Amino acid sequence: MPTFAYVARTPQGQVNQGTIDAPDERTALQQLRQQGLIVTSLRQQGGAARVAQTQQMSFSAAISRVKLKDMALFCRQLATLINAGVSLVRALAVLERQTQNARLKFVIRQLTRNVEDGMALSRAMSQFPREFSNLFIGMVRAGEVGGVLDETLQRMATFLEKDLELRRKVKSAMTYPTLVIFFALAIVIFLSVWIVPKFMQLFTDLGVSEDKFPLPTLIMKRFSEFLINKWYFLVGGIVAFFFAFTIFVRTKFGKRVYDWIKLKVPILGPINHKIVLARFARTFGTLMGSGVPILQAMDTTAGAIDNDILSRAIMEARMAIREGERIADPLERSRLFPPMVVHMISVGEETGSLDQMLQKVADFYESEVDAALHALASTIEPVMIVVLGVIVLFILLSVFLPLITIIQDLSQGES
């Protein structure tokens, strides 16, 4: 009968190593689970020896990034393999062979080796903070402690897929306005740099002095000269603004001011608020459904929503909960969470179905964001066309008004 070497952990977290005789790997895995062990590595003795030393990271793995869809697929496939009875190490090895992303392949390879050495999966993931967020690691740790790692990974995959879908909607809604703005700027620059100077030279040849130019023509002449002769000031100003803005938002005060503006700016502010609420509900609900303690779940959620204003409100609610208050009460006092959200959380607390209520809140706000983005896109289209038309009309007026003056002067001279 074959002998299998295993590395497993007890429910208390203690690492055990040993061997077990079984007709096949699946039977050996079942026998170890019946003993209350969480198997992290299982392999038949006498096989090919594993190369122990870690390979250096390739250049492509160093510069590439793991996309959100690749991470969601990794979670879904790993959960499926574990649920099917495949050991964690073997499941990771299978995923390493089939993934196409160089960075993810390297990360999975390191996870496999660390887990084989007896390290918990959540601790192995914590060595790659760029790929695995605190939310990800916290959920995996809760799944390991509760012995429901496959269910936790399924929830994480669903969370990532929902987050990816929301980002796609935002990106899709903003693509058209961005293209319109780009082409509008290109047209204005072309007319100002190429067409307007030719007409100004024509006016000079016809003997029209600058003091006789109408105000639109004078404005357009100065703007055209600035773009042609001092364009580097414009480029330098834009670069300096973005550089200063980047430094400002990296400070604690700057991040808070920027997040406040994102919530309060007209039109886009309400949409951004709904996006943050949807992310809060989805993240908090996923953590609660995975068995993460409520204080740890709120701490992780505050860091995952990427808005300092709401994060501070969540942390204040966390402090209130530690003192014995309910979740809904401090959230309501912050005035950043709508009554519907507070009511749903309150009902979830009373009925013991908080995670389900939060998922419903997330679904509602994601649909609200979808509708708001469609309405915004349909509104921006005619507005941008009108704005572009006004700009082009101003340029045409600045060019043709002196021509009208010249024609009138010629007519009066002939009469």
HUBELFEN-V808776 format. One record per backbone hydrogen bond with DSSP energy under -0.5 kcal/mol. CO is the residue of the C=O (numbers start at 1). NH is the residue of the N-H. If there is no record, write none. Layout:
[[CO NH] [CO NH]]
//
This chain:
[[2 22] [3 45] [4 20] [5 43] [6 18] [7 40] [7 41] [8 16] [9 38] [10 13] [14 10] [16 8] [18 6] [20 4] [24 28] [25 29] [26 30] [27 31] [28 32] [29 33] [30 34] [31 35] [32 37] [33 36] [37 39] [38 9] [39 88] [40 89] [41 7] [43 5] [44 47] [50 52] [58 62] [59 63] [60 64] [65 67] [67 71] [68 72] [69 73] [70 74] [71 75] [72 76] [73 77] [74 78] [75 79] [76 80] [77 81] [78 82] [79 83] [80 84] [81 86] [82 85] [87 91] [88 92] [89 93] [90 94] [91 95] [92 96] [93 97] [94 98] [95 99] [101 105] [102 106] [103 107] [104 108] [105 109] [106 110] [107 111] [108 112] [109 113] [110 114] [111 115] [112 116] [113 117] [114 119] [115 118] [120 124] [121 125] [122 126] [124 127] [125 128] [128 131] [128 132] [131 133] [133 137] [134 138] [135 139] [136 140] [137 141] [138 142] [139 143] [140 144] [141 145] [142 146] [143 147] [143 148] [148 152] [149 153] [150 154] [151 155] [152 156] [153 157] [154 158] [155 159] [156 160] [157 161] [158 162] [159 163] [160 164] [161 165] [162 166] [163 167] [164 168] [165 169] [166 170] [167 171] [168 172] [169 173] [170 174] [171 175] [172 176] [173 177] [174 178] [175 179] [176 180] [177 181] [178 182] [179 183] [180 184] [181 185] [182 186] [183 187] [184 188] [185 189] [186 190] [187 191] [188 192] [189 193] [190 194] [190 195] [191 196] [194 198] [195 198] [195 199] [196 200] [197 201] [198 202] [199 203] [200 204] [201 205] [202 206] [203 208] [204 207] [207 209] [209 212] [210 213] [214 218] [215 219] [216 220] [217 221] [218 222] [219 223] [220 224] [221 225] [222 226] [223 227] [224 228] [225 229] [225 230] [226 230] [230 233] [230 234] [231 235] [232 236] [233 237] [234 238] [235 239] [236 240] [237 241] [238 242] [239 243] [240 244] [241 245] [242 246] [243 247] [244 248] [245 249] [246 250] [247 251] [248 251] [251 255] [252 256] [253 257] [254 258] [255 259] [256 260] [257 261] [258 262] [259 263] [260 264] [261 265] [265 269] [266 268] [267 271] [268 272] [269 273] [270 274] [271 275] [272 276] [273 277] [274 278] [275 279] [276 280] [277 281] [278 282] [279 283] [280 284] [281 285] [282 286] [283 287] [284 288] [285 289] [286 290] [287 292] [288 291] [293 297] [294 298] [295 299] [296 300] [297 301] [298 302] [299 303] [300 304] [301 304] [301 305] [307 311] [308 312] [309 313] [310 314] [311 315] [312 316] [313 317] [314 318] [315 319] [316 320] [317 321] [318 322] [319 323] [320 325] [321 324] [326 330] [327 331] [328 332] [329 333] [330 334] [331 335] [331 336] [331 337] [332 335] [336 338] [338 342] [339 343] [340 344] [341 345] [342 346] [343 347] [344 348] [345 349] [346 350] [347 351] [348 352] [348 353] [348 354] [353 357] [354 358] [355 359] [356 360] [357 361] [358 362] [359 363] [360 364] [361 365] [362 366] [363 367] [364 368] [365 369] [366 370] [367 371] [368 372] [369 373] [370 374] [371 375] [372 376] [373 377] [374 378] [375 379] [376 380] [377 381] [378 382] [379 383] [380 384] [381 385] [382 386] [383 387] [384 388] [385 389] [386 390] [387 391] [388 392] [389 393] [390 394] [391 395] [392 396] [393 397] [394 398] [395 399] [396 400] [397 401] [399 403] [400 404] [401 405] [402 406] [403 407] [404 408] [405 409] [406 410] [407 411] [408 412] [409 413] [410 414] [411 415]]
//
